[in-house]
Amino acid sequence: MDIASVPLFSMLKSRIGYLNQRQELIAQNVANASTPGFTPHDLKPFTLDQHAGATLALTSAGGGAGAQTPGMIPLSDPGGGQSGFKAVDAPDDETKLDGNQVVLEEQMMKMSETRTQYEAAVGVYVKAMNFIQMAAKEPGK
């Protein structure tokens, strides 16, 4: 039995991929914090519907991560074109005089939140693997 065919592991893999892509988008936002006219990007909140889409996208090529303006650090699709999650414009609360909409404090809060969620998903994955290993052991050993 392939571990990826177990729905729990499939969902956790998708969730971890989502959080990885979100972390990369946040890092790109921070890298473009002084780029005039830059609008930060984020992902829509993770849902089980997105999980199903991401699972399908692993077998086919997906879209890009959004529009670019000259002089920006490139926005890539962190999943290498294979993720089912789309980046959307997510302007922060303030806009600077040069049109940049990145607020570093807000991006750091998003980064911390994403890291916490990533650690929780990995923790659930490890616990589930431990349960499977325990169930596969011969009794008394």
C-alpha positions in Angstrom: 0.0 0.0 0.0 1.3 3.4 -1.0 1.3 5.8 2.0 0.2 8.7 -0.4 -3.0 6.9 -1.1 -4.1 7.2 2.5 -6.4 10.3 2.6 -4.9 11.7 5.9 -1.4 11.6 4.4 -2.5 13.0 1.1 -4.2 15.9 2.8 -1.2 16.5 5.0 1.1 16.5 2.0 -1.1 19.0 0.3 -1.3 21.2 3.4 2.5 21.2 3.8 2.9 22.1 0.1 0.4 24.9 0.6 2.3 26.3 3.6 5.6 26.0 1.8 4.3 28.0 -1.2 2.8 30.6 1.2 6.1 30.9 3.0 7.9 31.5 -0.3 5.4 34.2 -1.4 5.8 36.0 1.9 9.6 35.8 1.5 9.2 37.4 -2.0 7.0 40.1 -0.5 9.7 40.9 2.0 12.4 40.9 -0.7 10.3 43.4 -2.7 9.6 45.7 0.4 11.4 48.6 -1.3 10.3 48.0 -4.9 8.2 51.0 -6.0 4.6 50.0 -6.9 4.9 46.4 -5.6 1.7 44.8 -4.3 2.2 41.8 -1.9 0.8 38.4 -2.8 -0.7 35.7 -0.6 -2.6 32.5 -1.0 -6.3 32.0 -0.4 -6.9 30.1 2.9 -6.4 26.3 2.6 -9.6 24.3 2.1 -10.3 20.7 1.4 -11.5 21.8 -2.1 -8.0 23.2 -2.8 -6.6 19.9 -1.5 -8.5 18.1 -4.1 -7.3 20.6 -6.8 -3.7 20.3 -5.6 -3.8 16.5 -5.7 -5.0 16.7 -9.3 -2.4 19.4 -10.2 0.4 17.1 -9.1 -0.2 15.1 -12.2 -0.5 18.0 -14.6 1.1 21.4 -15.1 -0.4 24.4 -13.3 -0.4 28.2 -13.7 2.0 30.9 -12.6 2.0 33.0 -9.5 0.9 36.4 -10.8 1.8 39.5 -12.8 5.2 41.2 -12.6 6.4 44.7 -13.1 9.8 45.6 -14.4 12.5 45.8 -11.6 10.7 43.3 -9.3 12.4 40.3 -7.8 10.7 37.5 -9.9 7.6 35.9 -8.5 7.8 32.2 -9.2 5.4 29.3 -8.7 7.2 27.7 -5.8 5.7 24.4 -6.7 7.6 24.5 -10.0 4.3 24.9 -11.9 2.8 21.9 -10.3 0.9 23.3 -7.3 -2.8 23.7 -7.2 -2.7 27.0 -5.2 -2.9 30.4 -6.9 -1.3 33.5 -5.6 -3.6 36.6 -5.3 -2.8 40.2 -4.6 -3.0 40.8 -0.9 -2.1 44.5 -0.2 -1.2 45.3 3.4 -2.9 48.1 5.4 -0.6 50.9 4.3 0.7 52.2 1.0 4.0 54.1 0.8 4.5 57.2 -1.3 6.2 55.2 -4.0 3.2 52.9 -4.3 4.7 49.9 -2.4 2.1 48.2 -0.3 4.4 45.9 1.8 4.3 46.4 5.6 7.2 44.3 7.0 5.5 43.9 10.4 2.4 42.3 8.8 4.6 40.0 6.6 6.5 38.9 9.7 3.3 38.0 11.4 2.1 36.0 8.4 5.5 34.3 8.3 5.3 33.3 12.0 1.7 32.1 11.6 2.7 30.0 8.6 5.7 28.5 10.4 3.5 27.5 13.4 0.9 25.9 11.0 3.7 24.1 9.2 5.1 22.7 12.4 1.7 21.5 13.5 1.1 19.7 10.1 4.5 18.0 10.3 3.7 17.0 13.9 0.5 15.4 12.9 2.3 13.6 10.0 4.9 12.2 12.3 2.3 11.0 14.9 0.3 9.3 12.2 3.5 7.6 10.9 4.3 6.4 14.4 0.8 4.9 14.8 1.2 3.1 11.5 4.6 1.8 12.5 3.2 0.7 15.9 0.3 -1.1 14.2 2.7 -2.9 11.8 4.9 -4.3 14.6 4.6 -7.8 15.6 2.9 -8.0 19.1 5.3 -8.2 22.0 8.3 -6.7 20.1 
